[in-house]
Amino acid sequence: MRQLIVTAILLSTTPVLALDAITYKGTLGRSDILVELTDPAEGMMTGRYSYMRVGGDIPLHNLDGIDSIELAEEAPCSEETCILDADGAVTEPPIGGLWLLNFSADGSQLSGTWAPADKPGKTLYVALTEIGRRTLPKGSILSPMGLADNAFTQIDGDGEPFTAATAPYDFAKMDVALTEGPVQTLDGSSFRFVSDPRSVFAFPRIVALADGSSTEAANRALAERHATINLAAFSCLNTAYSGFSYSGHGISMDGSSLGDFDGENIALGYLSPTVLGWTESGSTWCGGAHPNNHFNSFVIDVRTGKQLALGKVLKDWVATRKIGDYDAVVDQAAALEAPGQYVWAAGQSLIDYVLNNFAPSDAGFAQECGMEDLITTNLGLRFASGDKVVFTLEGLPHVIHACTEDLLTVSLSDIPDLLAPTASDYFPSLLE
């Protein structure tokens, strides 16, 4: 049996042209679960599943049942249970459970049993109902890792909306009761922080805007970003399984964690009926050469819920490259209308302004960091209460992340020569 299981796992890592992945919701015993399986009509199946109370995924591999769907569920790796080859890659992952499922007459439901691999005779009932499906991108790897990876890439990297249609499995995973913090106020608007009890960190939601306008678009964007960070945290839990690695390397042999995402710090710095800005900072790690030390600013248009093109506020904030086509000539007007498709940076006038006005509080620290060079290469900005702009350093490599700091805060009304003609569309106080 073990050899059959290993063979099935190896065969399931196959690139595909086009294939649907189907999401099911239901129960395993008394536990609420989600399951994503490749379409059984296309042959060899693979999948993943998650306990709703946990959030992390568990790999599922097809055992090529004849009259029923038979799946092998991986167990977490350990030094004792995972068999390695001479290069240190996992060749035989442990099996924790065996699934035996059958379709309902209309094909919308699956039911059957789950049995632990090491306890013959003990079974739990499984009942699943289809709630959605997605078409895997061309070239997707047919494996649990392939399913998880292309879903996260689509959500976090391709700019696709995070909805039940685009990512049914991962979207359904976010359907848990959130813990709500107290209502806070900022410049006439109100907000609160909420947290997913599984990932702990708190993320903002708008309660009401100062002018009474709709919060729907902005809160949808906040929920999508919250969910994206959640998925990154849950992916750290996945490192305990060989099936969530392409190469068989990098598996945690001593359990897994949230990768310190539960310590992520989110701060809301600006909120108006037109602009919302927040920062995300922390140090996260769930494998790799070094932790992700980060401090990043996010600014969205409250009315649309989309990324705000900062070039509509500061005229020399420019698009430098188009994502996915770095050799393309950049059309600045087109970039302003689709900011998420471009890489942005401060132009020379903004760099010169900060260089000429930055007064370091610690001259020795500024010299050691090479602050002037960092301002030239890594100048960022965000907005603060009172319609101010905060110039800061962002995106510093991990070695010099400690040099990250705010450089200069100035009222937008005091830098009219640096403002774009459309700045007052987002900061109406500039018209006063």
C-alpha positions in Angstrom: 0.0 0.0 0.0 2.8 2.5 0.9 4.4 2.0 -2.5 1.1 2.7 -4.3 0.6 5.8 -2.2 4.1 7.1 -3.0 3.6 6.3 -6.7 0.3 8.2 -6.8 2.0 11.3 -5.2 4.8 11.3 -7.7 2.4 10.9 -10.7 0.3 13.8 -9.5 3.0 16.5 -10.0 2.2 17.0 -13.7 1.8 20.3 -15.7 -1.7 20.7 -17.2 -3.1 22.7 -20.1 -6.6 23.5 -18.6 -8.4 21.9 -15.7 -11.0 22.9 -13.2 -10.4 22.7 -9.5 -13.7 22.2 -7.6 -14.3 23.5 -4.1 -16.5 21.6 -1.6 -17.7 22.6 1.8 -18.9 20.1 4.5 -17.9 18.1 7.5 -15.4 15.5 8.5 -16.8 13.9 11.6 -17.9 16.9 13.6 -15.4 19.3 12.1 -16.2 21.9 9.4 -13.9 21.5 6.4 -13.2 22.9 2.9 -11.8 20.6 0.2 -10.4 21.6 -3.2 -10.0 18.7 -5.8 -9.1 18.7 -9.4 -11.9 17.6 -11.6 -12.2 13.8 -11.4 -13.5 13.7 -15.0 -10.0 14.6 -16.2 -8.3 11.6 -14.6 -5.6 11.6 -11.9 -6.9 13.8 -9.0 -5.0 15.9 -6.5 -6.2 18.3 -3.8 -6.0 20.0 -0.5 -8.3 20.5 2.5 -8.5 22.7 5.5 -10.2 22.6 8.9 -12.1 25.9 9.2 -10.9 26.3 12.8 -7.2 26.2 11.7 -6.8 27.7 8.2 -3.8 25.8 7.0 -4.0 23.2 4.3 -3.4 19.4 4.2 -2.3 17.7 1.0 -4.5 15.1 -0.7 -3.3 12.6 -3.3 -5.3 10.3 -5.6 -5.0 6.5 -5.1 -6.8 5.9 -8.4 -9.9 4.1 -7.1 -12.0 2.3 -9.6 -15.5 2.5 -8.3 -14.9 5.2 -5.7 -12.6 8.2 -5.2 -9.7 7.1 -3.0 -7.4 9.7 -1.5 -4.3 9.6 0.6 -4.0 12.4 3.2 -0.4 13.4 4.1 0.7 13.7 7.7 3.2 16.3 8.8 6.8 15.5 8.3 9.3 14.7 11.1 12.8 13.4 11.2 11.4 10.0 12.0 8.5 9.8 9.5 9.8 11.5 6.3 12.2 9.5 4.1 14.9 11.6 2.5 17.1 10.9 -0.5 20.9 11.5 -0.6 20.3 15.2 -1.4 18.0 15.7 1.6 14.8 15.9 -0.4 11.7 14.1 0.9 10.9 11.0 -1.3 8.3 9.2 0.9 6.0 11.5 2.9 4.0 10.0 5.7 0.4 9.2 5.2 -2.0 10.2 8.0 -5.4 9.3 6.6 -7.3 7.5 3.8 -10.5 8.9 2.2 -13.1 6.9 0.4 -15.7 9.1 -1.4 -18.6 8.6 -3.8 -20.6 11.2 -5.9 -24.3 11.8 -5.5 -26.5 11.2 -8.5 -26.3 14.8 -9.7 -22.5 15.1 -9.1 -22.8 18.0 -6.7 -22.1 16.2 -3.5 -19.5 13.8 -2.2 -19.9 11.5 0.8 -18.0 8.7 2.3 -15.5 8.0 5.1 -12.1 9.1 6.5 -9.9 6.6 8.3 -6.6 7.2 10.1 -3.8 5.3 8.3 -2.5 3.8 11.5 -5.7 2.8 13.2 -7.6 0.2 11.2 -11.3 0.1 11.9 -11.8 3.7 13.1 -13.7 5.8 10.6 -15.4 9.2 10.4 -18.2 10.2 8.1 -17.4 12.8 5.3 -20.2 14.9 3.7 -19.3 17.5 1.1 -21.2 19.9 -1.2 -19.8 21.7 -4.2 -19.7 25.5 -3.7 -17.6 26.7 -6.6 -14.9 25.9 -9.1 -12.1 27.7 -10.9 -10.1 27.0 -14.0 -6.4 26.4 -13.3 -4.0 28.6 -15.4 -2.3 26.9 -18.3 0.9 25.2 -17.2 -0.2 24.7 -13.6 1.5 21.9 -11.7 -1.0 19.2 -10.8 -0.2 18.9 -7.1 -1.4 20.2 -3.8 1.4 22.8 -4.0 0.4 23.7 -7.5 -3.2 24.4 -6.4 -2.1 26.5 -3.4 0.6 28.4 -5.3 -1.4 29.5 -8.3 -4.3 30.5 -6.1 -2.1 32.8 -4.0 -0.2 34.1 -7.1 -3.6 35.1 -8.6 -4.8 36.8 -5.5 -1.6 38.6 -4.5 0.2 39.1 -7.8 -2.1 39.3 -10.8 -4.5 41.9 -9.6 -7.5 39.7 -9.8 -10.4 40.5 -7.4 -10.5 38.1 -4.4 -14.0 36.7 -4.8 -15.9 33.5 -4.6 -15.7 33.3 -8.4 -11.9 33.8 -8.7 -10.8 31.9 -5.6 -13.7 29.8 -4.2 -11.6 27.7 -1.8 -9.6 30.5 -0.3 -12.5 32.9 -0.3 -14.6 30.4 1.6 -11.8 29.9 4.1 -12.3 33.5 5.2 -15.9 32.9 6.3 -15.3 33.0 10.1 -16.5 35.3 12.8 -14.1 38.2 13.3 -13.2 39.6 16.7 -14.1 43.3 16.7 -12.1 46.0 18.5 -13.6 49.3 19.8 -14.7 52.1 17.4 -12.0 54.8 17.0 -12.3 58.2 15.2 -10.0 60.0 12.9 -10.7 63.4 11.3 -14.5 62.9 11.6 -14.5 59.4 10.2 -14.7 56.2 12.4 -13.1 52.8 12.1 -12.3 49.7 14.1 -9.8 46.9 14.0 -10.9 43.3 13.5 -9.0 40.1 13.7 -9.4 36.5 12.5 -9.0 34.3 15.6 -6.8 31.9 13.6 -4.2 34.5 12.6 -4.6 37.0 15.4 -3.3 40.2 13.8 -5.7 43.1 13.7 -6.7 44.8 10.4 -8.9 47.9 10.0 -12.5 48.3 8.7 -14.3 51.6 8.2 -17.4 52.2 10.4 -18.5 55.5 8.9 -17.1 58.3 6.8 -17.2 61.9 7.8 -19.6 62.9 5.0 -21.8 59.8 5.4 -20.8 58.3 2.0 -20.6 54.6 1.3 -17.8 52.5 2.9 -18.5 49.5 0.8 -15.7 49.7 -1.8 -13.1 50.6 0.7 -14.1 47.9 3.1 -14.1 45.4 0.4 -10.5 46.3 -0.5 -9.6 46.1 3.2 -11.2 42.7 3.5 -9.3 41.5 0.4 -6.0 42.7 1.8 -6.7 41.2 5.2 -7.5 37.9 3.5 -4.3 38.0 1.5 -2.1 38.4 4.6 -4.2 35.6 6.2 -3.4 33.3 3.3 0.3 34.1 3.6 0.1 33.2 7.3 -1.7 30.0 6.7 0.8 29.0 4.0 3.4 29.0 6.8 1.3 26.3 8.5 1.6 24.3 5.2 5.4 24.0 5.5 4.9 20.9 7.8 3.9 18.9 4.7 6.0 17.6 1.9 3.2 18.0 -0.5 3.4 21.8 -0.2 6.9 21.9 -1.7 7.8 21.7 -5.4 11.3 20.2 -4.8 10.7 18.2 -1.5 13.2 20.6 0.2 12.4 23.3 2.8 10.0 21.2 4.8 9.7 21.9 8.5 10.5 18.7 10.4 9.5 20.0 13.8 6.0 21.3 13.2 5.0 24.7 11.8 3.8 28.1 12.9 2.1 31.2 11.5 5.6 32.6 10.7 5.2 35.5 13.1 2.3 36.9 10.9 0.4 36.9 14.2 2.7 39.7 15.3 2.1 41.8 12.1 1.5 45.5 13.0 -1.1 47.4 11.0 -1.5 51.1 11.6 -4.2 53.3 10.0 -2.7 56.7 9.4 -5.2 58.6 7.1 -8.9 58.3 6.6 -11.2 60.6 4.7 -14.2 60.3 2.3 -11.7 60.2 -0.5 -8.4 58.6 0.7 -7.5 55.8 3.0 -3.9 55.0 4.0 -2.3 52.4 6.3 1.1 50.8 7.0 2.0 47.1 7.4 5.2 46.3 9.3 6.8 43.3 11.0 9.3 40.5 10.5 7.8 37.3 9.1 9.5 34.0 8.2 8.4 30.5 7.3 11.4 29.3 5.3 14.1 30.8 3.1 17.4 32.5 3.6 16.2 35.3 5.8 13.0 36.8 7.4 10.9 39.3 5.6 11.6 42.5 7.5 9.2 45.0 6.1 7.5 48.4 6.4 5.1 49.1 3.6 2.5 51.9 3.0 -0.8 51.4 1.2 -3.1 54.1 -0.1 -6.4 53.5 -1.8 -9.2 55.7 -3.3 -12.1 55.3 -0.8 -14.7 55.8 -3.5 -13.5 53.0 -5.8 -11.6 50.8 -3.4 -8.7 50.7 -5.9 -5.0 51.7 -5.4 -4.7 55.4 -5.5 -2.2 56.6 -8.2 0.0 58.8 -6.2 0.9 60.6 -9.4 -2.6 62.2 -9.2 -1.5 63.9 -6.0 2.2 64.5 -6.5 3.1 65.2 -10.1 6.6 63.7 -10.0 5.5 60.3 -8.7 6.1 58.3 -11.8 5.6 54.9 -13.2 9.0 53.3 -14.1 8.0 49.9 -15.4 5.0 47.9 -16.4 4.7 44.7 -14.4 5.1 41.7 -16.6 6.5 43.7 -19.5 9.5 45.5 -18.1 10.8 46.4 -21.6 7.6 48.3 -22.6 7.7 52.1 -23.0 5.7 53.5 -20.1 2.7 55.6 -20.9 2.3 57.8 -17.8 -1.3 58.7 -18.6 -2.3 55.0 -18.9 -0.4 54.2 -15.7 -2.3 56.8 -13.8 -5.5 54.9 -14.7 -4.2 51.4 -13.8 -1.6 52.0 -11.0 -1.6 48.4 -9.9 -0.1 47.3 -13.2 3.1 49.4 -12.8 6.1 49.9 -10.6 6.2 53.5 -9.2 9.0 55.7 -7.8 9.7 59.3 -6.8 10.9 61.5 -9.6 13.9 63.8 -9.2 12.0 66.9 -8.0 10.6 64.9 -5.1 14.0 63.4 -4.3 15.6 66.8 -4.4 13.0 68.3 -2.2 13.5 65.7 0.5 17.3 65.9 0.2 17.2 69.6 0.6 14.8 69.6 3.6 15.7 66.4 5.5 17.3 67.1 8.9 18.5 63.8 10.5 18.0 63.5 14.2 21.1 61.4 14.4 23.8 62.5 12.0 26.0 59.5 12.7 23.1 57.1 12.0 22.3 58.9 8.8 25.9 58.7 7.6 26.2 55.1 8.5 23.1 54.2 6.6 24.1 56.3 3.6 20.8 58.1 4.0 21.2 60.4 0.9 21.7 57.4 -1.4 18.7 55.6 0.2 16.5 58.6 -0.4 17.5 58.5 -4.0 16.7 54.8 -4.4 14.0 54.1 -1.8 11.9 57.2 -1.2 8.3 56.4 -0.3 5.4 58.4 1.0 2.1 58.1 2.9 -0.5 60.6 4.1 -1.2 61.7 7.7 -3.9 63.5 9.6 -4.2 67.2 8.7 -3.7 66.6 5.0 0.1 66.1 5.4 2.5 63.9 3.4 5.1 61.8 5.2 8.2 61.1 3.1 9.8 57.9 4.3 12.1 55.1 3.3 10.5 51.9 2.1 11.5 48.6 0.5 15.0 48.4 2.0 16.7 45.1 1.7 16.8 43.0 4.8 20.4 43.8 5.6 19.7 47.5 5.9 16.1 47.4 6.9 17.1 48.9 10.2 17.7 52.2 8.3 14.0 52.5 7.6 12.6 55.7 9.0 10.4 58.7 8.4 12.3 61.5 6.8 10.1 64.6 6.6 6.4 65.5 7.2 4.9 68.5 5.5 1.5 69.9 4.8 0.3 69.4 1.2 -0.7 73.0 1.1 2.9 74.1 1.7 4.2 72.3 -1.4 2.0 73.6 -4.2 4.8 73.3 -6.8 5.0 69.6 -6.2 1.3 68.9 -6.5 -0.5 67.5 -9.5 -3.5 69.4 -10.9 -5.8 66.7 -9.6 -4.5 66.7 -6.0 -7.6 68.7 -4.8 -9.8 65.9 -6.0 -8.5 63.8 -3.2 -7.7 66.5 -0.7 -10.5 69.1 -1.0 -8.8 71.3 1.7 -6.4 72.4 -0.9 -9.2 74.5 -2.5 -9.8 76.5 0.7 
